[in-house]
Amino acid sequence: AACWYTGLLVGRCMDADPAIRTYPDIGQRAFGSPGRLLVSSFLYAEVYLVAVGFLILDGDNLDKLFPGSSVALGPVSLAGKQLFVVLVALMVAPTTWLRSLGVLAYVSAAGVFASLVVVLSVLWVAAVDGVGFSGRGTTTPLRLAGLPTALGLYTFCYCGHAVFPTLYTCMKQKSQFPKVLASASSICC
């Protein structure tokens, strides 16, 4: 709900002045040049750190799927999480060189399809193969050791904010922006 509401506020800011096309524009409108610089700094730091977070997440998960993986190229050897972080970075880097980002729609569609396959696989294993969730003794209502991971996953939900101004400016019918936000929020939350 918070993501949806703040998205609506971004839309209202952009409605107020057609010259506003990005978050730095909103920062400049609100606080002048220092606001533009501050908002730009935070936005670019967020985008960079999200990319780093994705690389770490991919490295961790692929290392769990393929334990003990390693590659040696001359004096350089990579193993485990570091290997997969480098491989994923090498696979993703060319997508940043595309002149038209429309091609990324196909990459996105592949990601949606892969997510659907994973969800269906988990449901199949749980329903058909009899692997389910069973209690393993007592559980603690609050495990502080898992708090950083939980907070990271929770804040990860707000990473879509970076695209709101671009999405808004690309829409032919800007009046539909609240409906798009509501649809996306209901699907993702």
Backbone as JSON, one array per atom type, in Angstrom:
{
  "sequence": "AACWYTGLLVGRCMDADPAIRTYPDIGQRAFGSPGRLLVSSFLYAEVYLVAVGFLILDGDNLDKLFPGSSVALGPVSLAGKQLFVVLVALMVAPTTWLRSLGVLAYVSAAGVFASLVVVLSVLWVAAVDGVGFSGRGTTTPLRLAGLPTALGLYTFCYCGHAVFPTLYTCMKQKSQFPKVLASASSICC",
  "N": [[0.82, -1.19, 0.0], [1.97, 1.21, 0.74], [3.89, 1.58, -1.23], [2.28, 1.83, -3.48], [0.85, 4.17, -2.82], [2.89, 6.11, -2.61], [3.75, 6.02, -5.21], [1.52, 7.13, -6.45], [1.76, 9.72, -5.45], [4.09, 10.53, -6.75], [3.13, 10.56, -9.37], [1.28, 12.67, -9.13], [3.01, 14.8, -8.63], [4.27, 14.92, -11.09], [2.14, 15.53, -12.7], [1.66, 18.12, -11.92], [3.57, 19.72, -13.13], [4.51, 19.73, -16.38], [7.16, 19.72, -17.18], [8.54, 18.17, -15.44], [10.17, 15.19, -15.43], [11.73, 13.28, -14.25], [13.01, 11.87, -11.14], [15.14, 13.54, -10.14], [14.26, 15.95, -11.27], [11.96, 16.44, -9.77], [13.15, 16.78, -7.28], [14.6, 19.12, -7.79], [12.55, 20.91, -8.3], [11.37, 21.01, -5.81], [13.46, 21.7, -3.98], [15.42, 23.18, -5.26], [18.66, 23.47, -6.89], [20.42, 22.09, -5.03], [18.64, 20.14, -4.09], [18.17, 18.67, -6.41], [20.71, 17.56, -6.85], [21.03, 16.04, -4.5], [18.85, 14.21, -4.65], [19.49, 12.95, -7.06], [21.9, 11.74, -6.33], [21.08, 9.91, -4.32], [19.29, 8.34, -5.82], [20.89, 7.22, -7.88], [22.71, 5.84, -6.31], [20.97, 4.0, -5.14], [20.12, 2.51, -7.4], [22.56, 1.42, -8.21], [23.25, -0.08, -5.9], [21.12, -1.87, -5.81], [21.65, -3.37, -8.08], [24.06, -4.55, -7.28], [23.05, -5.99, -5.12], [21.39, -7.83, -6.49], [23.37, -9.28, -7.86], [24.74, -10.46, -5.71], [22.66, -11.97, -4.59], [22.09, -13.71, -6.74], [24.6, -14.99, -6.92], [24.73, -16.32, -4.42], [22.47, -18.05, -4.57], [22.97, -19.58, -6.91], [25.33, -20.8, -6.15], [24.38, -22.48, -4.18], [22.84, -24.16, -5.72], [24.71, -25.32, -7.41], [27.0, -26.58, -5.88], [30.47, -26.41, -5.0], [31.49, -25.61, -7.43], [33.97, -24.44, -9.68], [36.39, -22.47, -11.47], [39.37, -22.21, -13.28], [41.49, -19.96, -14.71], [44.36, -19.67, -15.99], [46.49, -17.97, -13.82], [44.42, -17.08, -12.3], [41.74, -18.02, -10.3], [38.39, -18.85, -9.79], [35.79, -19.54, -7.54], [32.82, -20.98, -6.16], [30.57, -18.66, -4.74], [31.74, -16.29, -5.71], [32.48, -16.97, -8.3], [29.98, -17.31, -9.55], [28.87, -14.77, -9.25], [30.54, -13.24, -10.89], [30.05, -14.53, -13.37], [27.27, -14.03, -13.73], [27.32, -11.24, -13.82], [28.79, -10.88, -16.17], [26.97, -11.93, -17.96], [24.81, -10.2, -17.75], [25.81, -7.67, -18.3], [26.02, -7.07, -21.18], [23.36, -6.37, -21.77], [23.11, -3.79, -20.99], [24.19, -2.33, -22.96], [22.52, -2.05, -25.08], [20.89, -0.29, -27.7], [18.18, 0.09, -28.0], [15.87, -0.3, -25.55], [13.68, -1.85, -25.77], [14.16, -4.46, -26.48], [14.73, -5.65, -24.12], [12.31, -6.37, -23.15], [11.78, -8.94, -23.96], [13.66, -10.35, -22.48], [12.66, -9.81, -19.96], [10.17, -11.08, -20.17], [11.05, -13.71, -20.33], [12.06, -13.96, -17.75], [9.71, -13.74, -16.24], [8.39, -16.01, -17.15], [10.19, -17.98, -16.23], [9.94, -17.6, -13.47], [7.29, -18.37, -13.14], [7.49, -21.08, -13.82], [9.09, -21.99, -11.7], [7.37, -21.52, -9.48], [5.2, -23.19, -10.16], [6.56, -25.63, -10.16], [7.29, -25.91, -7.46], [4.74, -26.03, -6.31], [3.84, -28.39, -7.52], [5.64, -30.31, -6.47], [4.94, -30.09, -3.79], [2.19, -30.75, -3.79], [1.78, -33.1, -5.39], [4.01, -34.84, -5.18], [4.14, -35.17, -2.49], [5.78, -33.8, -0.77], [5.88, -31.64, 1.77], [5.16, -29.0, 4.08], [6.17, -29.54, 7.22], [5.92, -29.5, 10.74], [8.83, -29.02, 12.64], [9.45, -29.48, 15.45], [9.59, -26.95, 17.97], [8.98, -23.54, 17.16], [10.51, -20.36, 17.03], [9.06, -17.25, 17.68], [10.3, -14.85, 16.92], [13.2, -14.5, 15.24], [16.12, -13.11, 15.64], [18.48, -13.36, 14.23], [17.72, -13.72, 11.61], [16.75, -11.28, 10.9], [18.17, -9.21, 9.36], [18.05, -10.33, 6.75], [15.28, -10.53, 6.36], [14.52, -7.81, 6.5], [15.94, -6.87, 4.31], [14.65, -8.2, 2.2], [12.13, -7.11, 2.49], [12.54, -4.34, 2.03], [13.37, -4.55, -0.55], [11.12, -4.58, -2.06], [10.58, -1.98, -2.7], [12.16, -1.27, -4.8], [11.19, -0.91, -7.32], [10.39, 1.68, -7.56], [12.16, 3.34, -8.89], [11.56, 3.28, -11.58], [9.14, 4.53, -11.9], [8.78, 7.36, -12.74], [9.7, 7.18, -15.42], [7.98, 5.26, -16.48], [5.56, 6.65, -16.2], [5.97, 8.9, -17.9], [6.14, 7.64, -20.35], [3.65, 6.69, -20.86], [0.73, 6.74, -22.87], [-1.85, 7.38, -22.1], [-1.96, 9.07, -19.48], [-3.71, 9.3, -17.41], [-4.33, 6.77, -16.68], [-2.39, 5.9, -15.01], [-2.7, 5.6, -12.1], [-4.26, 3.25, -12.08], [-2.55, 1.41, -13.26], [-0.54, 1.33, -11.33], [-2.03, 0.3, -9.18], [-2.71, -2.23, -10.19], [-0.15, -3.39, -10.51], [0.73, -3.31, -7.86], [-1.12, -4.98, -6.61], [-0.55, -7.41, -7.77], [2.11, -7.87, -7.08], [2.19, -7.74, -4.31]],
  "CA": [[0.0, 0.0, 0.0], [2.85, 2.38, 0.8], [4.51, 1.72, -2.55], [1.23, 2.33, -4.37], [0.53, 5.55, -2.48], [4.0, 6.98, -2.99], [3.7, 6.1, -6.67], [0.49, 8.13, -6.78], [2.32, 11.04, -5.17], [5.01, 10.84, -7.85], [2.27, 10.94, -10.5], [0.73, 14.01, -8.88], [4.1, 15.77, -8.84], [4.52, 15.03, -12.52], [0.97, 16.22, -13.26], [1.72, 19.53, -11.56], [4.46, 20.45, -14.04], [4.9, 18.83, -17.48], [8.62, 19.7, -17.35], [9.08, 17.16, -14.53], [10.23, 13.89, -16.09], [12.55, 12.36, -13.46], [13.11, 12.2, -9.72], [15.92, 14.76, -9.93], [13.42, 17.11, -11.59], [11.11, 16.67, -8.6], [14.04, 17.34, -6.26], [14.92, 20.51, -8.13], [11.33, 21.71, -8.13], [11.1, 21.17, -4.38], [14.55, 22.26, -3.17], [16.42, 23.85, -6.09], [19.8, 22.66, -7.36], [20.87, 21.11, -4.03], [17.68, 19.04, -4.07], [18.43, 17.85, -7.6], [21.95, 16.82, -6.6], [20.79, 15.06, -3.44], [17.98, 13.16, -5.17], [20.27, 12.19, -8.05], [22.87, 10.91, -5.61], [20.37, 8.79, -3.7], [18.71, 7.49, -6.85], [21.94, 6.44, -8.53], [23.23, 4.91, -5.3], [20.0, 2.92, -5.01], [20.17, 1.66, -8.59], [23.82, 0.68, -8.14], [23.2, -1.06, -4.82], [20.18, -2.93, -6.2], [22.38, -4.25, -9.0], [24.98, -5.33, -6.45], [22.21, -6.95, -4.39], [21.02, -8.91, -7.41], [24.54, -10.12, -8.1], [24.98, -11.26, -4.51], [21.57, -12.94, -4.5], [22.33, -14.74, -7.76], [25.78, -15.77, -6.53], [24.36, -17.21, -3.31], [21.54, -19.1, -5.01], [23.62, -20.49, -7.86], [26.3, -21.59, -5.39], [23.63, -23.54, -3.5], [22.4, -25.11, -6.74], [25.89, -25.99, -7.98], [28.07, -26.46, -4.89], [31.79, -26.9, -5.39], [31.87, -25.17, -8.78], [35.16, -23.58, -9.74], [37.01, -22.29, -12.78], [40.72, -21.67, -13.2], [41.98, -19.4, -15.97], [45.73, -19.26, -15.72], [46.75, -17.76, -12.39], [43.19, -16.64, -11.64], [40.74, -19.07, -10.1], [37.15, -18.41, -9.15], [35.03, -20.67, -7.02], [31.66, -20.68, -5.33], [29.75, -17.46, -4.96], [32.46, -15.32, -6.54], [32.39, -17.44, -9.69], [28.66, -17.05, -10.1], [28.68, -13.32, -9.33], [31.23, -12.8, -12.11], [29.33, -15.05, -14.53], [26.01, -13.29, -13.9], [27.67, -9.88, -14.25], [29.17, -10.96, -17.58], [25.77, -12.2, -18.75], [23.9, -9.06, -17.69], [26.46, -6.46, -18.82], [25.65, -6.7, -22.55], [22.03, -5.78, -21.86], [23.22, -2.35, -20.74], [24.75, -1.7, -24.16], [21.51, -2.02, -26.13], [20.4, 1.04, -28.07], [16.75, 0.09, -27.74], [15.56, -1.13, -24.39], [12.54, -2.69, -26.09], [14.63, -5.84, -26.54], [14.7, -6.19, -22.76], [10.97, -6.92, -22.88], [11.89, -10.38, -24.13], [14.38, -10.84, -21.3], [11.7, -9.73, -18.86], [9.19, -12.15, -20.37], [11.71, -14.96, -19.96], [12.11, -13.97, -16.3], [8.36, -14.03, -15.75], [8.15, -17.43, -17.45], [11.01, -18.77, -15.31], [9.32, -17.5, -12.14], [6.09, -19.2, -13.19], [7.94, -22.47, -13.79], [9.53, -22.28, -10.34], [6.19, -21.6, -8.62], [4.48, -24.42, -10.5], [7.37, -26.77, -9.71], [7.15, -26.02, -6.0], [3.38, -26.51, -6.05], [3.79, -29.79, -7.95], [6.36, -31.11, -5.49], [4.18, -30.09, -2.55], [0.87, -31.39, -3.92], [1.79, -34.41, -6.03], [5.08, -35.69, -4.66], [3.96, -35.36, -1.06], [6.74, -33.05, 0.03], [5.15, -30.49, 2.27], [5.73, -28.31, 5.22], [5.79, -30.19, 8.47], [6.56, -28.87, 11.9], [10.03, -29.69, 13.14], [9.67, -29.02, 16.81], [9.04, -25.64, 18.28], [9.54, -22.43, 16.4], [10.64, -19.11, 17.76], [8.29, -16.24, 16.95], [11.18, -13.82, 16.37], [14.6, -14.91, 15.18], [16.88, -11.9, 15.34], [19.53, -13.66, 13.25], [17.15, -13.59, 10.28], [16.21, -9.93, 10.71], [18.74, -8.5, 8.2], [17.52, -10.89, 5.51], [13.87, -10.14, 6.25], [14.46, -6.38, 6.18], [16.42, -6.73, 2.94], [13.58, -8.63, 1.3], [11.03, -6.15, 2.6], [12.9, -3.09, 1.35], [13.53, -4.86, -1.96], [9.83, -4.29, -2.7], [10.53, -0.58, -3.12], [13.12, -1.04, -5.87], [10.48, -0.52, -8.54], [10.15, 3.12, -7.58], [13.07, 4.03, -9.81], [11.0, 3.32, -12.93], [7.84, 5.22, -11.93], [8.72, 8.52, -13.65], [9.85, 6.74, -16.81], [6.72, 4.62, -16.84], [4.55, 7.69, -16.32], [6.2, 9.74, -19.08], [5.97, 6.84, -21.56], [2.25, 6.31, -21.03], [-0.09, 7.59, -23.74], [-2.97, 7.84, -21.28], [-1.4, 9.25, -18.15], [-4.78, 9.16, -16.42], [-4.39, 5.36, -16.31], [-1.26, 5.59, -14.13], [-3.12, 5.0, -10.83], [-4.73, 1.87, -12.3], [-1.35, 0.59, -13.49], [0.08, 1.14, -10.01], [-2.88, -0.6, -8.39], [-2.55, -3.58, -10.74], [1.18, -3.89, -10.17], [0.8, -3.52, -6.41], [-1.92, -6.15, -6.22], [0.13, -8.62, -8.26], [3.39, -8.06, -6.39], [2.11, -7.77, -2.84]],
  "C": [[0.87, 1.26, 0.0], [3.5, 2.64, -0.56], [3.5, 2.31, -3.54], [0.96, 3.81, -4.1], [1.67, 6.5, -2.87], [4.12, 7.08, -4.5], [2.66, 7.1, -7.14], [1.01, 9.54, -6.54], [3.3, 11.47, -6.26], [4.21, 11.27, -9.08], [1.69, 12.33, -10.34], [1.79, 15.09, -9.07], [4.33, 15.99, -10.32], [3.34, 15.69, -13.24], [1.06, 17.73, -13.04], [2.56, 20.35, -12.53], [4.91, 19.49, -15.14], [6.4, 18.76, -17.71], [9.27, 18.65, -16.44], [9.0, 15.8, -15.22], [10.98, 12.84, -15.27], [12.48, 12.74, -11.99], [13.99, 13.42, -9.46], [15.15, 16.03, -10.28], [12.51, 17.46, -10.42], [11.94, 17.3, -7.48], [14.38, 18.79, -6.52], [13.71, 21.4, -7.93], [11.07, 22.0, -6.65], [12.19, 21.95, -3.64], [15.65, 22.94, -3.99], [17.54, 22.89, -6.5], [20.34, 21.69, -6.31], [19.93, 19.9, -3.94], [17.89, 18.09, -5.25], [19.65, 16.97, -7.38], [21.74, 15.72, -5.56], [19.93, 13.89, -3.95], [18.72, 12.31, -6.19], [21.24, 11.24, -7.36], [22.2, 9.69, -4.99], [19.83, 7.82, -4.74], [19.77, 6.62, -7.51], [22.59, 5.46, -7.57], [22.28, 3.73, -5.15], [20.08, 1.96, -6.19], [21.45, 0.81, -8.58], [23.75, -0.42, -7.08], [22.19, -2.18, -5.1], [20.87, -3.91, -7.15], [23.36, -5.13, -8.23], [24.2, -6.38, -5.65], [21.77, -8.12, -5.25], [22.19, -9.84, -7.66], [24.83, -11.02, -6.9], [23.92, -12.35, -4.36], [21.75, -14.07, -5.5], [23.52, -15.61, -7.39], [25.47, -16.76, -5.43], [23.5, -18.37, -3.79], [22.19, -20.08, -5.97], [24.68, -21.35, -7.16], [25.6, -22.72, -4.64], [23.15, -24.59, -4.49], [23.55, -25.95, -7.28], [27.07, -25.88, -7.02], [29.39, -27.03, -5.42], [32.23, -26.48, -6.78], [33.09, -24.27, -8.71], [35.68, -23.54, -11.17], [38.38, -21.69, -12.55], [41.14, -21.22, -14.59], [43.37, -18.86, -15.72], [45.94, -19.1, -14.23], [45.49, -17.37, -11.6], [42.23, -17.82, -11.5], [39.56, -18.47, -9.34], [36.39, -19.64, -8.7], [33.83, -20.15, -6.24], [30.92, -19.43, -5.74], [30.43, -16.46, -5.88], [32.38, -15.69, -8.01], [31.05, -17.05, -10.29], [28.34, -15.55, -10.17], [29.33, -12.79, -10.6], [30.5, -13.28, -13.35], [28.03, -14.29, -14.79], [26.29, -11.87, -14.37], [28.05, -9.88, -15.73], [27.97, -11.23, -18.48], [24.86, -10.97, -18.83], [24.5, -7.82, -18.36], [26.07, -6.12, -20.26], [24.26, -6.08, -22.69], [22.06, -4.28, -21.6], [23.75, -1.61, -21.96], [23.73, -1.57, -25.28], [21.07, -0.59, -26.42], [18.91, 1.17, -27.78], [16.46, -0.85, -26.58], [14.33, -2.0, -24.61], [12.91, -4.17, -26.16], [14.57, -6.48, -25.15], [13.32, -6.74, -22.39], [11.0, -8.44, -23.01], [12.64, -11.02, -22.96], [13.44, -10.86, -20.1], [10.66, -10.83, -18.97], [9.79, -13.5, -20.0], [11.81, -15.08, -18.44], [10.77, -14.29, -15.68], [8.04, -15.5, -15.98], [8.93, -18.32, -16.48], [10.42, -18.75, -13.9], [8.07, -18.37, -12.07], [6.45, -20.68, -13.12], [8.37, -22.87, -12.39], [8.33, -22.44, -9.41], [5.41, -22.88, -8.89], [5.24, -25.67, -10.06], [7.24, -26.99, -8.21], [5.76, -26.54, -5.65], [3.24, -27.99, -6.42], [4.45, -30.69, -6.91], [5.56, -31.2, -4.18], [2.89, -30.89, -2.66], [0.95, -32.83, -4.41], [2.83, -35.35, -5.4], [5.04, -35.86, -3.15], [4.99, -34.66, -0.19], [6.03, -31.79, 0.5], [5.87, -29.84, 3.42], [5.25, -29.01, 6.48], [6.56, -29.54, 9.6], [7.75, -29.69, 12.36], [10.31, -29.19, 14.54], [9.06, -27.65, 17.02], [9.71, -24.57, 17.43], [9.55, -21.19, 17.28], [9.88, -18.03, 17.0], [9.16, -15.15, 16.32], [12.61, -14.32, 16.42], [15.4, -13.7, 14.73], [17.98, -12.14, 14.31], [19.01, -13.51, 11.82], [16.63, -12.2, 9.96], [16.85, -9.18, 9.54], [18.21, -9.02, 6.86], [16.07, -10.46, 5.3], [13.73, -8.67, 5.88], [14.93, -6.13, 4.75], [15.35, -7.11, 1.93], [12.42, -7.64, 1.32], [11.34, -4.86, 1.84], [13.1, -3.31, -0.14], [12.26, -4.55, -2.74], [9.78, -2.87, -3.25], [11.49, -0.27, -4.26], [12.45, -0.63, -7.17], [10.23, 0.96, -8.65], [11.0, 3.85, -8.61], [12.47, 4.17, -11.21], [9.69, 4.1, -13.01], [7.82, 6.44, -12.84], [8.84, 8.14, -15.12], [8.57, 6.1, -17.31], [5.64, 5.67, -17.08], [4.73, 8.5, -17.61], [6.0, 8.96, -20.38], [4.51, 6.47, -21.83], [1.53, 7.28, -21.95], [-1.24, 8.2, -22.94], [-2.5, 7.93, -19.84], [-2.46, 9.13, -17.05], [-4.91, 7.72, -15.94], [-3.29, 4.96, -15.33], [-1.69, 5.03, -12.77], [-3.6, 3.55, -10.97], [-3.56, 0.93, -12.53], [-0.66, 0.31, -12.16], [-0.72, 0.16, -9.16], [-2.73, -2.04, -8.87], [-1.21, -4.17, -10.34], [1.3, -4.18, -8.68], [0.01, -4.75, -5.98], [-1.27, -7.45, -6.67], [1.36, -8.91, -7.41], [3.26, -8.21, -4.88], [1.23, -8.86, -2.33]]
}
